[in-house]
Amino acid sequence: MKLLLENWRKYLLTEAAKGPEDLPDNIYVTIREGESITVHYADYLGRRLVPDKGAGIYGYVEIESYNKEPCLGAYMVIGSLATRGWGPMLYDIAMEVAGDRGLMADRQSLSKDAFGVWQHYMTRDDVQQKQLDDPGNTLTPDNADNCTPDTAIQRSGLTTKDMFSGEWDDEKTAELLKNSPVMKVYTKGEGTIDKLESMGRLIRK
């Protein structure tokens, strides 16, 4: 039963995910850059589509440069919302915008659905991964990859009591860091952006 549910979640993230070719004629994608970067579905003027305006498709992903910790210099997702099936394309575009610096999950709080997105990226052949370490340098002596593992611990089901029990050790910490999809920085090439530009469906602000 557990395997069946895992396969179903993978189906929802892959088979149901929409791409540039699925965009209706009147829907565009806008990349808006400022203190943060927002990728969102828009009208022909680049104005963001929102649910209360009766749009059948809406969604956004907002990222920002994360400066509180080294975290390999990655951008962090700070907000996202989308019509079912239309979120993954926005994540792909945000990841492409992040470039070589890459994109990572929020370090403090993460919903179950958002965690599922990162689980999916961990298995994609067209996405590259860079491993993050904890502030205690469990994996490497280099501080550049240090990044808080709060959301990794949160989504692993562990509690503070577990972490400080006599049975917990560095080997278990290393296993948690390596296996968690939110202890990675993800990068990919500009395939989605290139496609949208060739279709005349990308707006930059």
N, C-alpha and C positions, 0 to 999 in steps of 0.2 A: 504493500500500500504506500509506504514512504517513497519508494522508487517511482511509483506512478505519479504521485504528487509532484516530485522533483521534475519529472519529464514534462508534466503539464505546465509548470511554471516556466520551464525553458521554452515551451511552445508559445506561451503568451508573449514572451520577450522577443522571440525571433519571428515566427510565422505571422503574428499579429502586428508586428512593428511596421510602420509605414515608412516609405522612402520618398525622394523627390518626385518620382513618377506618379505617385498617388495624390499629389496636391491638386485640388480642384483649381479651375482656371482663375478664380478670383482671390486665391490665397497665396501669399508670399512669405518669405522668411526675412526678418530684419536682424542684423547684428548691430547693436547699439553700444558704443564704447564711451566710458566716462570713468568715474572713480571705480566702478565695477563694469563688467561686461555682461550684457543681457542678450540672449538669443531668443526671439519670439516669433510666433506666427502673426502676420500682419495683413492689412489691406494694401492696395496698390500704392498708397502714399507712405507706407511704412508704419502706419499706426497699429499699435498692438490690439489684437482681438481678445476680447474678454467674454466670459460666460454670460454675463447679464445683458449683453448686447444681442443675444440670440445667435451667435456664431456657432456653427456645428463643429468647427475646429478651433481650438485655442490652446495656448501653452507657452511656457517660458522656462528657460534655465538661466540663472544668474550666477556668475562666478566672480571671484576677486582674487587679487594677489594676496597670498597669506604670509604675513610677516612676523607672526608671534613666535614661530619656531622655524628651524632650518627647512625641514620637510622637502629637501632637494629643490627648493625654490618653486614648488608647484603652485598652480592656481587651485582654489577650493570652491566647490559648489556651495553656495549659501542659500539657494532657494530654487524650487522647481514645482511646476504644476502643469498638467496637460490632459487633454482628452485621451481616453484609453487608446493605446496604439500609436499615438503621435509624440510621445515623450522621447523615445530612444533617438529619433533623428535629431532632436534639439541637443541631446547629450553629445552625439557624434560631432555636431557642428561646434559646440563649446570646446570639445576636446581638440578639435582641429585648430581652433582659434588659439588655444593655449600653447600650441606648437611644441617645441622641444622641452619646455618647462613642464608640460604635462598637467593632468587634472587629477584631483583626489577628492574623496568624500569629506563631508563636514567632520570636524574633529570632536565635536561636543555632543551632537544629537543626530540621530538618523532613524527615519521611519523604516518599517519592515519592507515597504515597496521600494524605497530608495536603496536599501541594502541589496534587494534582489537585482537591481540594475547593475550594481558593482559586481555581484556574483556572475552575472552574464558577461561583463567585460573581461573578467578573469579567464574566461574560456574562449574568447574570440581570437581567431587566427590573425586577423588584420589589426590587432591592437597590441602594442608593446607594453611591457610592465617594468617598473623599477621598484625594487624593494625598499620599504621604509623600516626604520629601526625605532625602538623606544628610547626615551631620554636616558635610560640606564646603560645604553650601548650593549644590549644583549647579543646582537648579531654582529656588529662591526665596531671597531674603535673610533671610526670616523663620526664626527658630530653632524656632518652635513645632511645625513639621512634621518636624523632624530626627529620624531614626531609623536605627539601624544596618542596613545592607543585606546582612548576612552570609548570610542564607538565600536572598536573591535571587541573590547571586553563586554560592552553592553549587548552587542548582537550575538556574542558567543554563549550567552546565558550564564556566564560566571558572575559571582558576587564578590564583593570585597573580602568576605569571609573565606571564599575559595582561594583567592589570591594570596592571602596571608596565613593559610593553613600550613601545617608542618609538612603536608604532602606535596605542596607546590614547590617547584624548583626552576632553575634557569632553562633546563631542557624543555619543560612544558611551556614556559614563556616564549622560547624560540619557536616552538611548534605553532603556538597561537599566532604569532606575528607572521610567520611564513604562510599559514593557511588562510588568513583573513583577507578577503577581497578589498577591505578598506585600509589595509596596510600596504597599499601599492599606489604608485603614481602611474597613470596611463597616458600613452601618447598614440597618435595615429596620423597617417597622411591625410591630405586634403581632398579625398575622393568625393565626399558629400558636398562640400563647398564648391568644388569645381563643377559638379553636375548642376547645382542650382544656378551658378553663374552662366553656364552654357544654355540653360533653359530661360534665362532672363527673369529668374524668380528670386534673386537675392538682392536685398537692399542693405546698404551700409550707412550708418548714421554717425 
